[in-house]
Each structure stands twice: as C-alpha cells, then as structure tokens.
Amino acid sequence: MPYARVADLQMFYNEYGSPDAPPLLLIHGSGGTGASEWKPVLEGLCKNFHVIAPDCRGHGKTLDPRSAYSFGLLADDLAELLRVLELAPAFVVGHSNGGNIALVLTVEHPDAVKKAVVMAGNAYVSSDLWRYAEGRWSDRISISWGRQLAELHDPLRYDGYWRELMDRTGWEIARAPNYSAKDLHQVKTPLLIIQGENDAVNAPAHHAEFMAENLPNAQLWLAPNTGHSVHEEHPQEWVERVTKFFLK
C-alpha cells in the first residue's frame, strides 16, 4: 500500500491509471476516503489520467499526529504530496469540503495546480454554514452515515473516533475558507465550478455563482435536479465534462 512522507505524517494514497497519463489529484469530502469517494467516476477518469486519491489528514489510513485541523493545513499537505511524488502541477478535483480544500490549494499553492474543479464547495462562510459548529455535528448525523464513518475511520484508531473527526470538521466549516471577491480576482488558474441546483448545503447562498462570477478563468456547471454529489447522480456526464475541461 503506497504511503508518502508529508510534513509530520505518513499519507496514504490510492493510485490508478497509467503513470504516463496527466496527473489528477482527487480530494474527498468530510468523512470520506480516497477509495470511497470516487467509485462512480473512477473507471472513466482512469482512461485519460494518472489518478492519485489520498486519504486526507485524519481520514482513513492517514493518521493525524496533530490536534490542529484546518482546510489550509490539508491544502498544505496535498501540495507537499504532489511535490514528493513529483506530479506538480497536477489537475485537481475536490468535492464538498474537498472542494474547499481544492480552492485553498489553488489560491495558496498555484504552482501545484494546473487546472481545478471545485464541486459543492464555498469560498466564504455564509451564515447558514454556522450551524455545523452548533453543539456536536456528530450528534446530528444519521445512523446509516455514522455507521459508514465508523467503518472507514475507527479501525486504525479507536471506537468513536469518527465523532471527533466530524466535530473538528464542523468547526472548520463554520470558520473557513474566507475569500473575498477581491481575493478571487487574483486567481489566474482555470477552474470549473460544479454545483447541483438542489444542493441543500451550498445552493441557497449561491456559492457556486459567487465563485464563477469572481474567478477570472472560471466556468460554471449548475446541474439541474441534482443534489450535493453531482458525480454520483450523473457520473457519465460528469466524467465527460471534467475530462473535456482538463484536456482542452
């Protein structure tokens, strides 16, 4: 199983496709892993890309030696991973909080990113996102999702670790990222912004539209009648659009 020394941790990553193809970094969302997040689109992506799908700090098989946790720290980890693997600049895709990390990675480490896809992410913290820091987010997670989170994250640590992970994540969702329109105006990297029109997390505050309007080289795909995970609901169209964006 491949691990890479990144900062203060051993980062686990999944590797797919031909090493001779253009590198593509996939960043999972809250509570996900590199293996669990991308199953619906992985086969399609491997036809054209050398795919690297890591477990982010504190997730899956990547242990977290720090108590600190932030989108900035996770973006730093992934920039270092690309450098260690000698894959920078790479194409980058992130979903949900992984989309936030992809945006931070693009803004703060432009040398590491060739083009990026931000799916179901946000550039700033709208007031409706503050709810994730109210009480314990883990107490509001469904039984089925909680069971899945426990299976993905507890075995290498301890029972109930997933609750700690999600509560730390909830605090970060309510705190970052915080990019203004002026900040986004400075970003030169091409981006594709994807959001489901029925995404209950991001659509009400029009996060995708804000990013697309203020990033100079951004394209926008608002998927109709679709929720938070466009790649799961429309995998074939998603692969086609993302591949075209990266390779054109």
QUIUR-V717470 format. One record per backbone hydrogen bond with DSSP energy under -1.0 kcal/mol. CO is the residue of the C=O (numbers start at 1). NH is the residue of the N-H. E is the energy in kcal/mol with one decimal. If there is no record, write none. Layout:
co->{CO CO}
nh->{NH NH}
e->{E E}
This chain:
co->{2 4 6 9 11 12 14 16 18 22 23 24 25 27 29 33 38 38 41 42 45 45 50 51 52 53 56 59 70 71 72 73 74 75 76 77 78 79 80 81 82 90 91 92 93 94 95 96 97 98 99 100 101 102 103 104 105 109 112 115 116 117 118 119 123 126 127 129 130 131 136 137 142 143 144 145 146 147 148 149 150 154 158 160 160 161 162 163 164 165 166 167 168 169 170 172 172 180 181 183 184 190 191 192 193 194 195 196 199 202 203 206 207 208 209 210 211 215 217 219 221 223 226 229 229 230 234 235 236 237 238 239 240 241 242 243 244}
nh->{13 11 9 6 4 55 53 51 21 50 91 52 93 95 32 37 41 42 45 46 48 49 24 16 26 14 59 62 74 75 76 77 78 79 80 81 82 83 84 85 87 114 25 117 27 119 98 100 101 102 103 104 105 106 107 108 109 112 90 92 192 94 194 96 179 129 130 132 133 134 139 140 146 147 148 149 150 151 152 153 154 157 161 163 164 165 166 167 168 169 170 171 172 173 174 175 176 184 185 186 187 116 219 118 221 120 223 199 203 207 206 210 211 212 213 214 215 218 191 193 195 197 198 232 233 234 238 239 240 241 242 243 244 245 246 247 248}
e->{-1.9 -3.0 -2.4 -2.7 -2.1 -2.6 -2.7 -1.8 -1.7 -2.6 -2.4 -2.9 -2.7 -1.8 -2.0 -2.0 -1.3 -1.4 -2.1 -2.3 -1.6 -1.6 -2.6 -2.5 -2.6 -1.9 -2.7 -2.5 -2.2 -2.4 -2.3 -2.2 -1.9 -2.3 -2.2 -2.3 -2.2 -1.6 -3.0 -2.5 -3.0 -2.9 -3.2 -2.5 -2.9 -2.5 -2.5 -1.6 -2.3 -2.3 -2.1 -2.6 -3.0 -2.1 -2.5 -3.1 -2.0 -2.2 -2.3 -2.0 -2.3 -2.1 -2.5 -2.5 -3.4 -2.1 -1.3 -1.5 -2.0 -1.3 -1.1 -1.8 -2.7 -2.3 -1.9 -2.8 -2.3 -2.0 -1.9 -2.2 -1.9 -2.5 -2.0 -1.0 -1.0 -2.3 -2.4 -2.3 -2.3 -2.1 -2.5 -1.7 -1.6 -2.5 -1.5 -1.4 -2.5 -2.1 -1.8 -1.3 -1.7 -2.0 -2.3 -2.2 -2.9 -2.6 -2.1 -1.8 -1.8 -1.6 -1.7 -2.0 -2.1 -2.7 -2.4 -1.2 -2.2 -1.3 -2.1 -3.2 -2.1 -2.9 -3.0 -1.1 -1.8 -2.6 -2.6 -2.5 -2.2 -2.7 -2.7 -2.6 -2.2 -2.3 -2.4 -2.5 -1.6}
